[in-house]
């Protein structure tokens, strides 16, 4: 009888801990989205220094640093990271179990690389992300690497394939159901 009680308590605590992590992920996604939407290129950053402490970012210097790092690294695909983190948090809160986290993180890397290459090839010019463009520096580095391996990367068919791969890996990473 006592072992059954201890087992039930352990299961209860495990489910609450997973729910708590899910709620933390949802909170993280909300905070990072606030920092993204209040991002300004004039804010202090890791590249240009943090001597100036006044920022336009609603989350202050920390929001400025996080948003600048993600947006300058990955560009617009950083918003996909927000959706992924939010979907992970909702999934943990509802389902109360963690499934294949390493595989999902691997899919995140894949869709980030493919989406950065897609944006670099199709529309990289930006007046908002002035340092590295819409694809971030990951887009340029990845595109240069892939272009050396596959010289026909810029044609319409290859862009369609990259777009489909981005969508597929995003769905796998975000644990979204097509049903």
DAURPE-V510016 format. One record per residue. N is the residue number from 1. RES is the residue in three letters. NEAR is the number of other ideal C-beta (glycine too) atoms within 8 Angstrom. D_FIRST is the distance of its C-alpha to the first C-alpha in Angstrom with 2 decimals. Layout:
BEGIN
N:RES:NEAR:D_FIRST / N:RES:NEAR:D_FIRST
END
This chain:
BEGIN
1:UNK:4:0.00 / 2:UNK:5:3.82 / 3:UNK:6:5.51 / 4:UNK:7:5.19 / 5:UNK:8:6.35 / 6:UNK:8:8.77 / 7:UNK:8:9.90 / 8:UNK:8:10.74 / 9:UNK:8:12.48 / 10:UNK:8:14.31 / 11:UNK:8:15.48 / 12:UNK:8:16.60 / 13:UNK:8:18.49 / 14:UNK:8:20.00 / 15:UNK:9:21.34 / 16:UNK:8:22.79 / 17:UNK:8:24.41 / 18:UNK:12:25.98 / 19:UNK:11:27.21 / 20:UNK:8:28.67 / 21:UNK:9:30.50 / 22:UNK:15:31.77 / 23:UNK:10:33.12 / 24:UNK:9:34.73 / 25:UNK:13:36.43 / 26:UNK:12:37.72 / 27:UNK:9:39.04 / 28:UNK:10:40.65 / 29:UNK:13:42.35 / 30:UNK:8:43.70 / 31:UNK:10:45.01 / 32:UNK:14:46.64 / 33:UNK:9:48.22 / 34:UNK:11:49.66 / 35:UNK:16:51.04 / 36:UNK:13:52.52 / 37:UNK:6:54.20 / 38:UNK:12:55.70 / 39:UNK:12:56.84 / 40:UNK:9:60.42 / 41:UNK:8:62.35 / 42:UNK:4:63.90 / 43:UNK:12:60.63 / 44:UNK:12:60.03 / 45:UNK:12:58.41 / 46:UNK:6:57.53 / 47:UNK:7:60.72 / 48:UNK:4:63.23 / 49:UNK:7:61.70 / 50:UNK:9:59.85 / 51:UNK:5:62.67 / 52:UNK:7:62.93 / 53:UNK:7:60.03 / 54:UNK:3:60.92 / 55:UNK:12:59.31 / 56:UNK:7:59.41 / 57:UNK:14:55.76 / 58:UNK:7:53.51 / 59:UNK:11:50.90 / 60:UNK:8:53.54 / 61:UNK:10:54.13 / 62:UNK:8:50.64 / 63:UNK:15:50.93 / 64:UNK:18:54.40 / 65:UNK:12:53.39 / 66:UNK:11:50.45 / 67:UNK:15:52.47 / 68:UNK:13:55.52 / 69:UNK:10:53.65 / 70:UNK:12:51.95 / 71:UNK:13:55.01 / 72:UNK:13:57.48 / 73:UNK:11:55.31 / 74:UNK:14:54.31 / 75:UNK:18:56.39 / 76:UNK:10:55.49 / 77:UNK:14:52.62 / 78:UNK:13:50.75 / 79:UNK:8:50.05 / 80:UNK:11:48.16 / 81:UNK:13:45.86 / 82:UNK:12:45.09 / 83:UNK:11:44.23 / 84:UNK:12:42.00 / 85:UNK:12:40.09 / 86:UNK:11:39.77 / 87:UNK:11:38.50 / 88:UNK:13:35.93 / 89:UNK:16:34.71 / 90:UNK:10:34.59 / 91:UNK:10:32.83 / 92:UNK:15:30.12 / 93:UNK:11:29.67 / 94:UNK:7:29.53 / 95:UNK:7:27.81 / 96:UNK:8:25.44 / 97:UNK:6:25.97 / 98:UNK:5:28.60 / 99:UNK:6:30.67 / 100:UNK:5:33.40 / 101:UNK:7:34.56 / 102:UNK:6:37.05 / 103:UNK:8:38.67 / 104:UNK:12:39.05 / 105:UNK:9:40.63 / 106:UNK:8:43.00 / 107:UNK:12:43.98 / 108:UNK:12:44.66 / 109:UNK:8:47.12 / 110:UNK:11:48.75 / 111:UNK:15:49.29 / 112:UNK:13:50.56 / 113:UNK:10:53.10 / 114:UNK:12:54.26 / 115:UNK:13:54.52 / 116:UNK:17:56.43 / 117:UNK:15:58.83 / 118:UNK:12:59.29 / 119:UNK:15:60.12 / 120:UNK:14:62.36 / 121:UNK:11:64.37 / 122:UNK:7:64.57 / 123:UNK:5:64.83 / 124:UNK:11:64.36 / 125:UNK:6:66.87 / 126:UNK:9:65.35 / 127:UNK:4:66.75 / 128:UNK:5:63.33 / 129:UNK:13:62.01 / 130:UNK:6:65.36 / 131:UNK:7:64.49 / 132:UNK:11:62.83 / 133:UNK:13:63.11 / 134:UNK:13:60.60 / 135:UNK:17:59.05 / 136:UNK:17:58.65 / 137:UNK:8:59.65 / 138:UNK:13:56.99 / 139:UNK:18:58.91 / 140:UNK:12:62.17 / 141:UNK:8:60.79 / 142:UNK:12:58.82 / 143:UNK:14:61.80 / 144:UNK:8:64.18 / 145:UNK:8:61.91 / 146:UNK:10:61.41 / 147:UNK:10:65.11 / 148:UNK:6:66.08 / 149:UNK:5:63.94 / 150:UNK:7:64.68 / 151:UNK:5:68.10 / 152:UNK:6:67.86 / 153:UNK:11:64.90 / 154:UNK:7:66.88 / 155:UNK:7:67.79 / 156:UNK:5:66.37 / 157:UNK:6:64.31 / 158:UNK:11:62.57 / 159:UNK:12:61.74 / 160:UNK:8:60.27 / 161:UNK:8:58.13 / 162:UNK:12:56.97 / 163:UNK:9:56.18 / 164:UNK:8:54.10 / 165:UNK:11:52.25 / 166:UNK:12:51.54 / 167:UNK:8:50.13 / 168:UNK:8:47.99 / 169:UNK:13:46.53 / 170:UNK:15:45.99 / 171:UNK:9:44.03 / 172:UNK:10:41.91 / 173:UNK:13:41.34 / 174:UNK:10:40.58 / 175:UNK:10:38.10 / 176:UNK:7:40.30 / 177:UNK:4:40.23 / 178:UNK:4:43.56 / 179:UNK:2:42.20
END
